[in-house]
Amino acid sequence: MITEQAIQDARKHLLEQGEYMPSILVETDQGVNLIAIAGMPEWGMERQMYFFGMGRRIAKDSPQQKLQTVTMISETWVSRAASDGSRRYEKPADDPERGEALMLIQVDLTFTPPAQDAVFMDMKRDASGKLVDAMPRRPDGKMNMNLLLRFIAGWQSAAVSDADLLRMAAMEHGPLQ
C-alpha cells in the first residue's frame, strides 16, 4: 500500500519544484532507493523493454537483495470517462479537456498474490500556469501495471546469465539475426 508519507513527500516535492521527474522507488529487504528515469520511450513495447532492462540492471547491481515493492512516480495526463463508463478517447493526451496529475502506482510483492495500489494527485494551476495545488485521490477501477510488471520480470531475470537469457529468447523466437 502506498503510504501516506510517500504521498505527502511526492506532493511536497511536486509543489516545491513545479514538476516531478519520472522516478521509480525500489524497496528491497536492505533499503529503499529512488531512481530517476531518464530517456524513457514514449509508448509501446520499447517502453516495456526499457522497464525490463532497468529492473534487470538494478537487480544485477543489487545481488542478494529481495525486491519488496516497486513504485513508479510520474506526471501523466488524465481523462474522465463518459457517463456510461466508456472511454471518450483512446489516450488521455487526445482529450482536449484532459487534466494533469502526478501518478504513483505500486506493486507490493510482500503479499500473495502481489498487491497493487495507485494514487493520483490532480494538479491545479493558477491563471499564469503556476502549479498551486495537487489533491490526492485513489482512482476507480484497476490500473495498468504493465510497466511495473516488466520491471519485476527484469529484476527476476537477473538470476539468469545474459547468455542463458539469449538462449531462451532464441528457443522462443528463433536465432537472433
N, C-alpha and C positions, 0 to 999 in steps of 0.2 A: 504494500500500500504506500502510495506517495505520502510522505509525512508532511504535516503542517509546516514544519521547519523548512523543508525543501521548497515548499510552495512560497513561503514568505521570503526566503533567500532569493529565489528566482525573481519574484515580484520586485523586491528591493533593487536588485541589480538592473532589471529592465527599466524601472523608473529613474534610477540614477544615470544610466548610460543612454537611455532613449532607444536602445536596441539590444538584442541578445544574439550573440554569435552562436550558430548551431553547435551543440555540445552533446557529449554522451557522458553520463555519470555511471561509472562502473564500480560496483561494490563487490569485494571478494571477502573471503574469510580472514584476509590480512589487512584490509583497509579500503578506503574509498578514493577514487581518482576522478577528477573532472577533466575531460579531454575535449579540446576544441576540434570541430570537424571543419577542415579546410578542403576546398576543391571537390566538394560533393557534387556528383552529377545531378542534373535536374530531375529526371524521371526514369522509370522503367528498369529493365534488367541491369543496366550499368550501375544504377544506384544500389540495387540489391547486391550486386557483386562487390561494390565498394564496401558495404557494411560487412559482408562475409570476410573480405580481406582484412578489414580493420579489426574484426574480432579475432581472426587468426593471428595477426601481427601482435596485438596486445597480449594474447594468451601466451605466445612464444616468448614474449619479453617478461612474462609473469609465471614462470614454471612453478608448479606445485601449488598454485593458488586456485581455490574453488570459487567459481562465479556464483554470486548470490542474487544480485539484482542488476539490471541494466535499464537506465532511464535516458530517453532522448529528450532534449530540451531545444526547441526551435520555434522561431516565428513561423506563422502559417496564415493562409487565407481561410476564412470560414464563410460558409453559405448556409442559410436557413432552408430547411426542407419546405416543400409546398404543404398546404393544409392537409392533404391526403397522405402525407408522409413520404411522398416520392421526391426524388432529387430533381431540382429545376435545371441544373447544369451538371454536365459530366465532371467538371473540375470547378472548385470554388473560384479559381482565378478567372474563370469565364463569366462569373456572375457580376453584373455591374453594381449590384448592391452588397457585394461581399464586405466582410469585416476583417479586421486584423486581430490575431490572437497570439499569445505565447502558449505553446503546447508542451506539456510534459506527459510522455507516455512511458509506461514501465511494464517490464515482465519480471516477476519475482519468482526465482527458481527454488526458494526455500519451502514452497508449497507444492503439494502433489494433488492434482496437476498444477503446473505453474499458474500463479495468479497474474491477472492483467489489470492495470489501472490507468486512468487518464485524467488530466486536469487541463482545462483551457482557461486562459486569462484574457478576457475580451479587452482589447486596448482602446482607450478613449483619448482623442486628441482635441486640442482647442482649435479655434479658428485659424491660428497661424500654423497648425500642423504639429505643434509640440505635444509630445506624449504627456498626459496629465494623470492617467489612472489606468489600472489593469485589475479587473474584477475576476477572481477565480470562480469557476463553476465546473461541475462534473458533467460531461456530455451524456446525452441519452443514447442508448444503444451501444453496440460493440464498436470498438476501434480497430482499424487495420494495424496490426503489429508486425507486418511482414519484414520491415527493415530490422526490427529488434530480433526477430526470429532468425534472420540471416546472420546478424552479429553473433548470436548464441551458437548457431551452427558453425560459424567460423572459429569461434572460441573452442568448441568441442573438437573441431578438426585438427587443432594444434597437436593433439596426441598422435597424429599420423604424420609420417615424414612427407616432405614435398614429393619425393619420388613415388611413394605409395599413393598419394593423392592423385598424381598424374596417371598412374596405372589404373586406378579405379575409374577416373574420368574416361580413359581410353576404352575400358571394358564396357562402359555405359554408352559412349558416344562414338566409338571408333578411334583409331590412331589420330593423334594431333598432326596437322599438316604443317 
